[in-house]
Amino acid sequence: MSTLAALLLATVLGLPTPSTAPAPDGRLQELVRKLGDKSYRVREDAARELLRRGPAAVAALTAGTKDTDLEVSERCRQLLPVAASLERNEKLAALLKDPSAPPPKGLAGLERFLKEVGDDKTARELYAEMMAIHHRTIETAEKNPRDASEQYRQFCDEAYTRFQSGARTGRYSYDNLFTGRADITFFLFISADKRVRNFENGMNQAYVFLYGNQITKAVSEKDGTPAMRKLFLHWLENEPQSYMQQRAFQVAAQANIKEALPVVLRMLAKKDQDHYSKVQVMPALIKLGNKDHMKVLEPYLADKTEVTTINFGNGDQLSVQVRDVAMGVQVRLAGQKMTDFGFDNRFGGGDGMSYHYYGFRTDQARDEAHAKWKEWATKNLGKEPEKKGPADKKEPGDAKVETKPTTPAKK
């Protein structure tokens, strides 16, 4: 703790630790007024004294930013970030000192963070590391989510630019997008903040973060922590972009995060969840579930909603319906070969984690495959898969989606 606390305090230009006994408000207000004094020495002495007061001076400096004296208001705006940094670091040090003590009040996003991941030593360390680097955006989100959204977009765009720069020179690496654990924590935490994501202007470049091994290692049993996994799972369930969720479930499966299974089941059970999102989620059962979870997919075996059409470049166009994905995942959970039930695996998709590979060329081929699976399931599983749940007819908004197996669209 002491090392991290020292690091946090060092970020404020080596200024001394603030006094534990704040000066009276009147004295602080007088110091603020002196920031506009005609004497240069008086102004500088007042500024140094305010910084020595640290957290105690935050309120006075904040009020001073609205002073009618332009010199006073400008100097207060300059000093306030430093004083606020001292206040933040003092509270972060208190947060880390005793993990069993109640968390200090006034740290941006802390209450939500601990609610999502639990309040223990590792959770507090994750939060403190994140705030040491990304406090600006976390604090902005509390007051101006729109501005925080722009800062979040810039963070994603900068990472994407680094990837593109490497790609242009032949270095296709996704493993240097995050500079450390603090970046990963920030990405997962701010991405799950609905206030910020409500102001998102189209798709950002965040999808690149889910490739490579950085997040996978950060949430794995071997290299990660329970707090990071909880943060990941909370984001996963609340991520508004379905293609991001699909890739994230692949990460969860790769890292063998069994705690992701309840998230899968909850999303499949939601009656208001759109078809597109559900077919993104279904394949996760292959790695995270088992044969017992085949019944979860039974309600979708009669759903003929088309979710995409796709051409892999060297074959006929395939169309994918909800029932195709449900059946294909059941086939895999049952330990059977996909090719035995009409699926074409020549174009890849061997792990079955993408719904794009569950299509058919014709309705006749599809009907024959479903009939064969129904016959096999009835004989070998002891009962016919139930046909209940989503209606066959398409609902408003269930338009056909043209999709290609490439990276998601970018701004």
N, C-alpha and C positions, 0 to 999 in steps of 0.2 A: 504494500500500500504506500509506504513512504516514498518509494522510487517514483511511482506514478504521480503522487501528490506533488513531489518536487518538480516533476516534468510539467505538470499543469501550471504551477506557480512561475516556472521559468518562461512560460509563454507571454508573460506580461512584462517583458523587457528587464527582468531582474529586479523589479521593484520589491521593497520589503513587504513582509506579511502585514496585513492591516491590523490595527490595534483592536483588541477585544472590547475596548470601552469607547464607543462612538461619542464624538463631541455633540453637544446640544445642537438642535436644529438652528437656533439663532446664530451660532458661530459658523455653521456651514453656509447659511444664507449670506452672511457677511463676506465669507471667502468668495462666494460666487459673485457678489457685487464687485469685489476687488479685481475680478478678471477684466473689468472695463476701466480700471484706474488709468490715469494719465501716465503714471510712472511705470516704466518697463519692469523695474525691479519688484515693485509691489504686485504687478500682474503675475510675474513668474513665481514669486514666493507663494502667492495664493494658489496657483496651479499645483505646485509641488505639495503644498499642505493638503489640498483636496485629494490628490492621489495617495498620500499617506493614509488618509482616512478610509480609503478603499470602499468597501461595501456601504459604509455609513453615508458616503457622499453621493450615492447613486440617485436617491430621491431629489436632493438639492440640485444636482446637475441636470436631471431630467426636467425639473421645473425651469431651470435656467435656460434651456434650449428655446423657451418661448418668451424670453425676456425681450423687452422693446429695444434695449441697447444691443445693437448688432454685434458689437465686439464681445459682449457677454454671451450672447446666444451662440455665436460661432465658436468661442473657446469651450463652451459647455459641450457642444456637439463633438469637438475634438477629444475632450477628456472623458466623456461618458463611456465610450467603448472600453477604455482601459480600466476605469473603475468598475464597470459591469463585469469585466473579465476577472478582476480580483474577487468580486462577490461570487461569481460562478465557481471559480476554483476553490474558494473557501468552502462552499457548500459541497462540491464534489469530494474534497478531502474528508469532510464530515461523513459523507455517504459511504466512503470506503473504509473509514476508520473502524467502525463497528457494524458488521452486517446484520446484527440482531437488533440494532437500534432503529427507531422509526426513521424513515427517510426524511431529509430536510425538505422544507417547503420552498417553492419558488423556482425549482429547476424545470425548464421547459420540457414537456413531453414525458417527464419521469413517471408520473402516475400511470399514464397509458402504457408505457414501456413495461413497468413491473406487473401491470395487470395482464399483459400479454404473455410474459415469459416467467412470471413468478419472482418473488423477492428473496434472493439468496446472494452469496458472495460473487458467484460467476456472473449473475445477471447484472449486479451493480458494476462489476468491472467492465462488462460489455458496454453499458451505458456511458460510463466515464470515458472510456477510450473513444467512443463515437463523438461525445461532446467536445473532447479535446481538439478535434479536427473539424467537425461539421456542426458546431454549435450555431453558426449563423443561420443555416437553413432550418434547423429544429426550432430555434427561437422565432424565426420569421413565420413559421407555420402557425404559431399560436396567435399571431396578430394579423397576418396578411397571407392567407393560403395561396392567393393568386401569385404573389411574388415568390413564395416558397416553391410553387410549381415551376416557375421559370428557372429557379436555381437548380431544382431537381432535373429539369430538362438539360440544362447546361452540363451537369455532372454526367448524365448519360451520353450526351453528344461528345463530350471530351474523351470518354472511354472509347466510343465508337470510332472517333477520329484516330486514336492511337492504334486501334486494330487495323483500320484501313491503311494507315501509313506503313505498318509492317507488311500488310498483304501486298502492297504495291512493290515491295522489294522481295517478295517471295517468302516472307516469314508469317505464315498463317498460324498465329498463336493467340489463344484466348486466355492464357494463363498469366497475363500481366495487366489485366484490366483493372483489378483492384490492387491498391498499394499495400493493403493489409486487412486485418480483421475488422478494423474500425470502418473501412469502406463497405464491407459486406454487411455489417450491422446497420449502417446508415441506409444502404440500398433497400434492405428488407423492411426496415422500420418506416421509412418515408413512403415507400411504395404501397404500404398498407394503410396510409393515412387518407381516408376518403375525402377529407377536406381539400387536400392538395390535389388528389387525382381528379376531382371534379372540375378543375381548371385546366386539365390536360388538353393541349391543342393538337388533336390527332395523335398518331402513333409516334413514340420516341424511339431511341435506339437502344432501349434497355434490354432487348432480347439477347444481345451479345453476351451479357453477364451470365446467362444460363448455359453457355457452352464452355468447354474447357473443364478444368477440375477444381477451380478455386472454391465455388460454392459447395460442390459435392464433398470436398474434404472438410469444409467448415461445418457441415451438418452431419458428417459420418460419425459412427460410434467410436472409431479409432482416434480421429483427429479433432473432432468437434466437441461441443458441450451440449448438455440438455437445454440450456437457456437459448443457444443459437438454434437448435432444432425447433423449439417452441416458437421462436420468432419466425423461422422459415415456414412452419405450418400455418401460423396465423396469416402470414402474407399470402400463402398459397390459396387459402380458402377465400380470401377477399380480393385477390387480383382481378381487376375488371376485364383484362384482355384474355380471351379464352386460349389463344395460341400460346400465351405466356404460361398459362396454367398447364397446358399439355406438356410443354417442355419441362416445367417444374416437376410434374409428376414423374417424368422420365428421370430427372435428377433424384427424386425421392426413391425411386425403384433402384437406381444405380447405387445409391448410398444405403440401400436396404433399411429405409426408415419405416418401420412397421407402424409407427404412430401416425403415418399418413393414411392408413387404411380407413380409420373412422371418418376422415375428411372425404375420401372417395365415396363412402357409403352415404354420408349426409348429402353430398351433392347429387348423387343419383336418386335419392329419395325426395328431393325437392320437387314439388309439383309445378312450381313456377320457373324452374330452370329450363332454358331453351335447349332445343335438340342439339344444336351445334356444340354447346358446352358439354352436354352429356356424352357425346361420342368422343370428345377430347379426353374425358375422364375414364371411360370404360376400360381402355387398354391397361391402365395402371393396375387393375386387378390381376393381370398376368403375373406381375412380379410381387405385388404386395398381398394378394389374396390366395385362396386355394379353392379346391373343388367345391367346398361348401358354399362358396359365394356365387356359384352358377345361378342359383335361384334369384339373386338380385337382378339378373339380366332378363329373366323370363318375361316381365311385363313389356319389354321392348321388342320381343320377337315378332310382334304383329305390326310394328310401326314402320310404315313404308315411306316416311318422310325422307326425301333425298337431301343429303347434306353437302354433297360435292360431286363434281365430275372431274376426271383427271386423265391426262395422257402422259405416259412416261417417256414418250419420244420415239419408241420403237414398237408400238403396239396400238391396238384399237383403244378408243376412249372408254374408260370405265366410269360407271356411276356407283356411288356409295349411298346406301340407305341406312337409317338408324338400325333396322333389324339385321343388316349385314354385319355391322360392327358387333352387335350383341351376340349374334351367332358365332362369329369368328373368335371372340374372346372366350365364349363357352367351349368351343372346340379346343382351344389351347389349354384352358383350365382342366378339361377332361383328359389331357395328355394325348390327343389325337392329332393326326397330320392334317394340315390345312388343305393340302392338295387332294386329299381324299374326299373333300366336301366342296370341290369346285373353285377354290381360291387359287389364283395364279401368283406364285411367289418368285417368278423370274426377275422381277424388278426390284428385289431387295425387300426390306421390311422384315427381316428374319426375326427380330425381337418382338415384333407385333405391337410396338408401342405407339405407332402412328395409325390413325384411322384411315389414312389415304390408301392403305394396302388391302382394304377389305371390300373392294368393289367387284362388280361383274360387268361383262360386256353387253349382255342381253337380259331381258326379263325372264326369258325361258331358262337360261342358265341359272339365274338366281332362284327361280321357283324350284327347279330340280335340286339345287343344292340344299335349299331349306327343307324340302321334302325328305331328302336323304338324311339330313341331320335329325329331323323330327323322328324318323324311323329308328335311327341309331339310339337316340336319347331315350325313346320309349322302351326300347329293348334292354339297354344297358344301364340306364339310370333308374329304372323302375317306374317311371311315370312320364307322361307327355308334358313337355314344357308348356306352362300355362300361357294362354293368349289373352292377356288383360292389360289394362293400362292405357297408354296413348292411343287415340283413335287413328284409323288408317288414313282418314282424310287429312289433308294438309290444313294447318291453321294459318290465319293471316300472319304474314311475315316469314313463313317457311319457304321462302323463295330458294330456287336452285343457286348454289354457290359454286362459281368457277374457281378452281384452286390448282395451283402448281406446286410440286414438291420443292420449293425453294424457300429461302429465308423470307420472313414476313415483310410486308410492304413497309417502306420507310417514308419519313416526311420528304 
